[in-house]
Amino acid sequence: MDKILVVDDEAGILHSFRKLLGRYDYEVITASSGEAAVEAAERVCPDLVIMDINMPGMDGLETLKRLKSMHPSLVVIIMTAFSASEKAITAMKYGAYDYITKPVDNAQLMALIEKAIAAGRMNTPVTFEGEAEEGDTIIGRSAAMLEIFKKIGQVADSDVTVLLRGETGTGKELIARAVHQYSKRSNQLFLPVNCAAIPETLLESELFGHERGSFTGADTRKIGKFEQCDKGTMFLDEIGDMPLTLQAKMLRVLQDGSFQRLGGSEMINTDVRIIAATNKNLESLISTGEFREDLYWRLNVVSIHVPPLRERKEDIEDLVNYFIRKFNREFGKEVKGLSPEILDDFKKYDWPGNVRELQSVILRGMVLCAGKYLSTKDREGLSQTGLIGRAEMDIDKALADAVNEILRRGGEDIYKKAVSRFEHLLVKRALELTRGNQALAAKLLGISRNTLREKMLADYGGNLRKE
């Protein structure tokens, strides 16, 4: 269960947060002062801190500095009563993840919390096979993986730009985190940005920030990721999807460490190490004019190819055992391993989704496993049909009945009604398979716990505001 520390000097605000976040299965710890927040953070090691910026005694800015000096990777969201607060902007420069304005919209808050906790996980320790498994572990004894370990050691302590290349699901993010962790910037921020996940119209503002009035809806100045990540490491995932119009600005940052906010004239200097990743053929994109050749050479100082799982099948057994240990810890199970016949099937399969697909398959198998070993009895969970493999007959029948009923009634939004009905059936079946374990059901479905709960619960509505 993720732990969230909420800091505010008003008891009503703390009560509202306890009530709201408790509904989403977060463990909530509260503090009514900056001093109490520092003590609580040291005691409970929260996954996220949500803190008011205006408090008597040690205010939010000073508390933020204290917290970040103790735990540089701690994720902090600042609350402010004014959207244009210079203090909030300063907090971003001090390492806050983001800030929100009171009164807080519940839906926006929960979405931001989900993103912030995910970003925090990117800063958890990365270990290598054979070391204590404190966080995520890079598994591999194959020759290809040993070459990667060697390169990590060679490049980590320098500031050279690293380009990670490989198919989706091969573990490029873990390699990027390892490079940062073993670098001289390891006590500074590691900031991931997925260039494909952010709309093109927002990506420039996200990276470089904007000035007030620079576009419709820009009601205040925004600090961008490059400013926020000063002295740290930025991981630009899916760099091949970066719009061509933005690539020239990216090139300038890599050349001289300077940029301008969107709509601004001030040159801002920043010291950020770049690790980029792509699953695309950048050379082909250059030939079609979709990627700048000069940016390519700036990114491709050191290139690391992360091999697909089909080229390192000797690592499959170790990966399987690692995921079993991981899910045993997470879900309180005692599965000891995989039966030989299933392991043989795994080694014959090409795994187009790579390590990510293998992890998902082991997760599904462990949901259904009632014994000490994953075996042919659990083949439905270990098959590529996964969740549907066991439930497809009853879901198909129920869905067909629901669709026929919807079509008989007619009316508008037939498609939406059918999709909604299918979601209902799928969520219901996932909860049945996991015996009501929402965290496991969400993992099984590939959605966040918040999204699962939104589909399960009625909208609570309302806002957190000063009471």
N, C-alpha and C positions, 0 to 999 in steps of 0.2 A: 504494500500500500504506500503510495507516494505521500510524503510529509510536506505540508505547507505551513510556514511560519507567517502569521499575519501580525503586523505591528501598527498600532494606532492608539492614540491617547484617549479615544472616546469608546466607552464600554459598549454603546449601541452598535457601532461599526463592527467591533469584534464579534458581538453576538450574531449580527447579520451574516458575517462571513462563516462563522461556525455552522450556522443553520444551512446556508447555501452549499458550501463545499462538502458538508457531511452527506448531503443528498447524492453527491457524486463519488462517494466512497473514498474521499481524501481524509487523511489524518491531519487534523488542524491543531496547531499549537499557536497560542496567542501571547503577545507581549504588549504592554501599555507604554513603553518608553524605549528609547534607543539603547540605554544601558541594559535593560532587561532583554532586548533583542539580541545583543552581543552574547550575553550569557546563555540564552536559549539556543542560539545557533551553535555554540560550542558544545552544548550538551546533547542536542538531538540530531545534528547534521541534517537539516532540512533539504528537500529536493528543490524547493522554491521559497523565496521570501517575497511577500507583498507588503509594502511599507508606505505609510503616509510620510510626506516630505516635511510637513510642518508639525513639529512636536516640541513641547517645552523641554528644556535641558538640552540633551544631545539631539539635534534635529536629524532629519532623514539623510541629508548630505554627509554629515559627519559619521553617522551610523553606517552608511553605505561604504565610506572609505575604510572604516574599521573592519567591516565584514569582508570586504574584498582583500584587505591586507592579510586577514586570517585564512580566507578560503578564496583564492583568485578565481576559481571556476564556479563559484556560487552564483546562481541565477536570481536576479532581483528585479521585481517590477515595482515602480514608484507610483504612488497615488498623489494627485495634486488637485486642488480646487479650481485651478485656472488652466485652460488649455494652452495659453501662451506663456506659462510660467518659465522664466529664465532659469529658475532652480531645477526644473524638470530637464531642461536642455543640458544644464551642467551635470546633472545626474547621469545622463547618457554618456557624457565624456568621461565620467568617473567609472563607467563600466556597467551601468544599469542595463538590463535587457530591453526594457521599454517602459513607457509610462502611460497611465490612464487617468482620465479626468472624472472627478466626482460631480454628480451622481453616476455610479457605475452601471452600465447596461449589462445585465446578467449574461446574455448570449455572447456579447463581445468579450466579456471577462473570461468565460469558460473557454472560448476559442483561443484567447491569448495564453491562458494557463496551459492548455494542451501543447501549444507551440513552444512555450518557454521550458516546460519540463522535458520535451523532446530535445531541445537545444542543450539542456543541461546534461542529458545522457551522453551527448557527443563529447563531453569533457570528462567522462568517467575513465579510469585507468585502462590502458590496453596492455595485456600481458602476452607473453609468448608461450607456446606449448612447453610444459615442464615447470613453469613458474606457478606461484600461487594464483588461483583464479579469482582475483579481487573484482575485476570488471569483465569486459569482453576480452576474449582470448583469440589470438591469431594462431590457427592450427595448420600445421603442414610440415612433413618431413621429406617431401618430394624435392628433387633437384631444383625445380622451378621456384618453389617457395624458399628454399635455402638461398637462392640467388637474390630474392627479394629482401630477405633478412639482411643479407650482406650490404645491399644498396641502402637500406634504411640506415644502417650504421655509418655508411660512408657520407651520406648527404645530410643527416639530421642536424648536425651541429653547425652547419653553414647556413647562409640565408638564401641559397640559390632557389630559384623557382623550380618546382617539381611538377611534371605532367604524368598523371596516372592514366593508363589506357587499358581497356578491357571491357568485356561484356557486362551487361546489367546483372547484379547479384553475385559478382565475384569477390567482393570485399574491399573495394577501392577506398571506401570511407574508413575502414579499420586501418589501412595502410597510411592514410593521411593523418589519422589521429596518432599513430605510432611515430611518424616523422616529427610531429609537433611535440609529443611527449618526451622524446629524447633530444630535443633541441634546446638551445639556450633561452628560448622563449617559453619554455614549458610552464612557467609560473604566470604567464599572461593568457589572454583570452584566445580560445580556439573557436572561430566563428564560421559555421557552415552556411553557405548560400546556394540554393538549388536554382540555377539559371532557367531551368525548364518549368519550375513550379510557380514562378512569379510572372504574372502577365507582363507582356512587353512594355505596356504603358506605365507600369509601376516599377520596373526593374531599375531604371536609372535613379529614381528617387530613393529606392531601397538601398542602393549601393553608395550613392554620393550625397543623398539628402537634398533638401530643397529649402528655398526661402519663402517666407510668407507672401502669398499672392502670386506665386510663380505659375500656378494653374488653378483652375476651378476646384475648390475644395481644399486648397492649401491655406488653411486658416492660421497656421503658425509655422515657425521654422522647424524643420526636421533634421536631426542628426543622422547621417547615413552610416552604413556598415563600415566604410573605410575610416571614417573619423572615430567611430566607436571602437574599432579593432586596432588602434594605434599601439605599436610595440608587440602586437600579437600575431597570430597566424589566421589567414582566411582560407577556407576551403571552398573553392568555386566548383561545385559539382555540375555536370552536364554543360561544360563550357562551350561545347559545340552548338548549343542552342541559343547562345547569346546573340541578340540582334546585331546585324552589321552596323547599324547606326550608333550602337553603344561601344563597339569594339575600338574605335579611335580614342575614346576617353579612357578606356581600360589600358590601352597602349601607353598613354601618357603617364598614368599612375605607375606602371611598371618601369618606365624609363627614368622618371625623376621624382616619383613619390608625391606629385602635386595634382590637385583637381579643383574644380569649382562646384559648389552646390548648384542644383538646377535653379535657374533664375537668379543666380548670384554672380558677383564680379570678383569677389575676394578669392585669391589663391590660397588653398589650404594644403599644408604639408602633412604627410602621414608616413609612418614607418611600419609597413605591413608585409609579412612574408606570404607569398601566394603558393598554394598547392591547388592545382586544377585537376579535374578528372573528366573523362569523356568515354562514351561507348561508341562514338561515331568516328568515321575515317576523316580526319581533318584534312588530309592531303586531297581527298576527293572534293571536300567542301571548298578548298582553296581553288581548285581547277574550275569549279562552277561559279566562283566569285561570291560564295556565301560566307567565307571566312578569310580574314586578312592574313596574308603571308607574313607580314612583319610582326603581327601579334603572335602568330604561331611560333616564330623563332624566339620570341621573348618568353613564351610559356615553356617551350620545349628545351630548357637548359639541361635538365636531367629527366629522362623518360623512364618510367617503370611500367613494364607490361605485366598485368595481373592475369594469370592464365585462367581459362574456363575450367570447370570441374572435370569435364571429360578428358582434359589433358593432365590431370593430376589425380587419377583414380586411386592411387596408392594412399591418398589422404582420406578417403571416404570413411574407412572404419574409425579413424581417430576423430573425425568430425561428428560421426554418429554418436560415439561415446561421450564427446563433449556436450552435444545438445541434450542427450539423456541426463547427464549430470546437472546441466543448467535447468531443465524443466523439472527435475526431481526437487531441486531447491525451491523453485518458484511455486510449485503446486503441492509440495508435501508428499510426493510419491517416492516409491523405493524400487523403481524399475532398474534392473541390473545390466541389461544389455539387449542385443539384437540376436535373433536366432540365425544360424549359419545360412539357411536357405534364403532368408530375406536379404541378408548381406550380399549374397551372391547375385541376387536380382539387382540390387542397388549398383553393383560394380559393372553390370552389363548395360545399365541404362545410361543415356547420354546427358541427362540433366540440363535441358535448355535454359532453365531458370537458375542454374548454378547453385552456389552454396545457399542462397536465399530459398530456393525451392526445396533443397534437402532439409533445411531447418523447418520449413512449413510442414513437410511430410512427417517428420519425426514428431512435431507438435501434435498433429492430428492423430497419429498412432498412439501417442501417450494418453490422449483423451479417452480413447476406447480401451486401452490396455487395463485388464483387471488382474493380471498375474505379475510375475517377476521379470518376464522377458517379453519383448516385442516379438511376436511370432506370426505364423500364418493365420492364427485366430484373429489377429488384428489387421489382416491384409486389407480390409475395407478402408481402414484409417490410413494405412501406409500406401494405398494406391493413389494414382493421380486424380481420381475423382474425389478423394478426401471426404469431406463432410457430406457431399451429395451421394457419395458411394453407398453409405449406409442408409441415407434418408430419402434417396431419390424416388422410390416407389410411392411412399406415402405422401411426399411433398408433391410429386407429379399429379397424383390423383386429386389431392386437395386443391392444387392450383387449377387443374382442369375444371373441377366443380365450381370453383370461385369465378373463373373466367366465363364459363357458360352462364352462370347466374348474372354476371355483370352485362354480358351481351344480350341476355333476354330482357333485362331492364332498359338497356339502351341509355340514351342521354349523352351528355358531354363528358370529356376526360376519361373515356373508357381505358385508354392506355395507362394513364396515371393510376387509375383504380387497380388495374391488374398488377402493375409494378408494386404498388403499396401492399397489396395482398401477398405477393410473393415475398416481400421483405418481412412481413409479419410471420409468415410460415417459416422462413429461414431462421429468423431470430428465435422463434419459439423452439425450433428443433435444436439449435445450437445450445440453448439453455437446458434443454432436456438432456442432451449428451454430456454436458458438463455439470449436471446436477445443480443447476442454479448458480454456478460460479461465474459471475459477470466478467471478471478479468480474463478468465480462460475463454469464455464464449466470445469476447471481443477479439482476442488473439486468433481464435479459430476462424472467425469471419473476416479477419483482416481489416477491422475498423477499430477506432479508438473506443475506450470505455465510455467517454462522454457521448459519442455518437450512439453507442448501444443504449445508453440510458435515455437519450432523447427519444429513441424509438420505443422505449418501454414506458416512459413516464409522461404524464400530461405536462404541458408547459406551465412552470410555476409563475412566470411573469414577474413583474415588479422590479424595482431597482434598489441597489444598496445606496443609501444616502444618509447624510447626517441626521440623526434622530434627536 
